[in-house]
Amino acid sequence: MKEDNRIYGFYAMLNRMQYINRWGLMRNTDIENIKEHSFDVAIIAHSLALIHNEMVSDDAKVDPYKIQSYALFHDCTEIITGDLPTPIKYKNEEIKKAYKEVEHEAAERLSSLLPDFLKDTYLDLLDPDFSDESGNIMHDIVKAADKISAYLKCLLEITGGNNEFKSAMATLEKSIVDMNLPEATYFMEKFVPSYGLTLDELMKSSNEGDNK
């Protein structure tokens, strides 16, 4: 490898994800930043990919680890753009198109903080091309994971007595149903209910499962 005396700031910039808070227009009981959210989305997307692979034929299977990587990086451009509230971001096609361009520029800016031999790999993660059939499946899985993570945030806020998130939770639940993804439906039915349990209830349900 050619000697390089430059210092690169890419990973230091990613570390700043912890300073970008989500749900800026809402009264939060527990503040959530995009670093925490991205971890949750990556975990959920990985599980959705595994569930997907059990539900489809061999020629439609996906790589759970590739999807996990896309999910982990899906909000990194918000280090530069900030977290634009969803009602504004998706208000109309013109705003959606303009914001996509802003996201693309942010991805280019972030990838410029890397050595040349890493730029293309990370640009694919920061600004992926999901235009083919396989990409469409991966996009849907990451999008579903993003929505489920947001739904869980609402659920935990409401469980904690904060009714500010009731409307958002209902909207997200409908949008997840409308995606009509069997893997997302399975996750919502089998895993989401446990998020409302206390630690003692979680441990008890785990022990009951072991005894069956």
N, C-alpha and C positions, 0 to 999 in steps of 0.2 A: 504494500500500500504506500502511495506517495506521501511523503512527509507533509504534515499540515499543522501549522502553528496557530490556526484560528481557534477561537472558543465559540461554541454554539449554544444558543439559549432555548432550544426547542423544549427540552424536558423541564427546564425551570419555568417556562411559560405554562406547560401543562399542570405543573404544581399549583398554579394560580387559579385553577378551576375551583378550589375551595373558597375563593373570595367572591364567586358569582352565585348569588342566591336566586332560587326559583320562587315562583308564586308571589312576585313583588306587589301585586295589587290586593293580596289577601292578608287577613290577620292570621298569623301562624302561631300555633302553640309551640311547635318545634321547627326552627328554621332548617330548610334543606338547601344545600348547595349542589351545583352541577357535578361536582366530583363524587359526592355520595350517590346522587341520582344515577350517574353513569355506571357505577359499580352494580347497583340494583338492576338496571336495564340489562347489563351484560349477563348477570346470573340468570335472569328470567329468559332472555333470548336464547341462551345456551340450552336451558331446559325445554323451551318451545321447539328448538331444533331437534332435540332428542325425541320428543313426543311426536313431532312431525314425521321423523324417520320410521317410527313404529306404525304410523297410520297410512303411509303411502307406499306405492310400488318402488322397486329398486331404482328405476330411471328418474325418479323425482326426489331422491334423497339429497340432503344438503350436508355441508361440513359444519358441525356444531361449533368448532373452534374458530372458524372463519367468521361465522355469524357473531360469535361472542366478541371478536375483535372489532367488527363493525359497530356493534352496540356500545362497546367501551369508549369508542372515539366519536360517537354520533353527535355529541354536543360540544366537542372541543372548540369549534369555531366561535362559540359564545364567549370565550375568553376575550375575543376582540369585539364581537357584536353586542355582547350582553344578552340577557334572556328577555326576548321580546314577548310580551303576553300573548297567549294563543288567540284570543278574540281579535287582536290586531293583526297578527302574523297571517292568519287564514281568512281575513275579512273578504277579500276578493282575489281574482286571478292576477290582477296587476300587482297587488302588494305581494302575493306569493312569488311571482316571477322576480320582482325586484329584490325580495329578501333572499331568494336562491342565488342571485348574482352577488349579493353582499356576502353570503356564506362562501361562495366560490372564491371570492377575493380574500376572505379571511383564511381559507384553507391554503391558498397560495402563499399568503404572508407567513403563516405558521411553518409551512414546509420549507420556506427560505431560510429558516433558522437551523437547518440540518446540513450535514455534509452532502455533497452531490450524490454519493452512492446510496443514500437512504431516502432521498427526496421522493422518488416515484412510489416507493412502497408506502410511505406515510400519506402521500397525497391521495392514494387510492382509499385509504382508511378515512381520511378527513373529508373527501369529496368523491364518494364512490359512484360508479356508473352501474345503475341497476336496470338498464334498459332492455336486457335480454330476458328470456324466460326464467333462467336460474336466478338472475338478479332480482326479478320481480318477486320471487318467493322469498329471497333473503330480505328484501326491503319490507315485505309484509310482516315477516316474523319480527324484525327489529322494531317496526312501527307498533305492532301489537304489544311487544315487551315494554316499549315506551309508555303506551297507554295504560298497561296493567300496573306499571310502577307508579304512575300518577294516580291511578285509582286507589292503590294501596296507601299512598300518602293521604288521600282524602279519607279513607277508611280509618286510619290511625288518628287523624285529627278529630274526626267525629267521635271515635271511641274515647278520646281524651276530653270530650265535652265541648269541642269547638264546632258549632253548627255552620260556620262560615263556608265550609266545604261541601255542604249538602247538595247544592245545585251542580257544582263541578263534578261530584261523584256520580250523580244521575246521568249527566251528559257523557261522561267517560264510559260508564257501563253500557249505555246505548251504542256508543261508537265502537266499542269492543264487540258487541253482539252483531252490529252491522257489518263488521269485517268478515264475518262468517268463516272464521278459521277454526277448524276442529281442535287444533292444538291449543289455541287460546281458550276455547270453551272448556276443554279438559282442565287446563290450569286454573281457570276461575272456579270450576266446580270442586276440584280435588285439593287445591293448595291454598286458595285465597281465604276460605273460612277460618283457617288456623291463625291467621294474622290478627284476628280479634280476640284470641285467647290470652289469658294471663300466663306467666311463666309456669306456675303450678299446674294449670290446665294443660299446657303443652307437654309437660313432663308426664302427667297422668295419662294423656292420650297415647303417648309414646310407649309407656309401660303396658297399657291395655293392648296395644297392637302386638307387643312382644309375647303376650300371654295367649294370643289366639292360635 
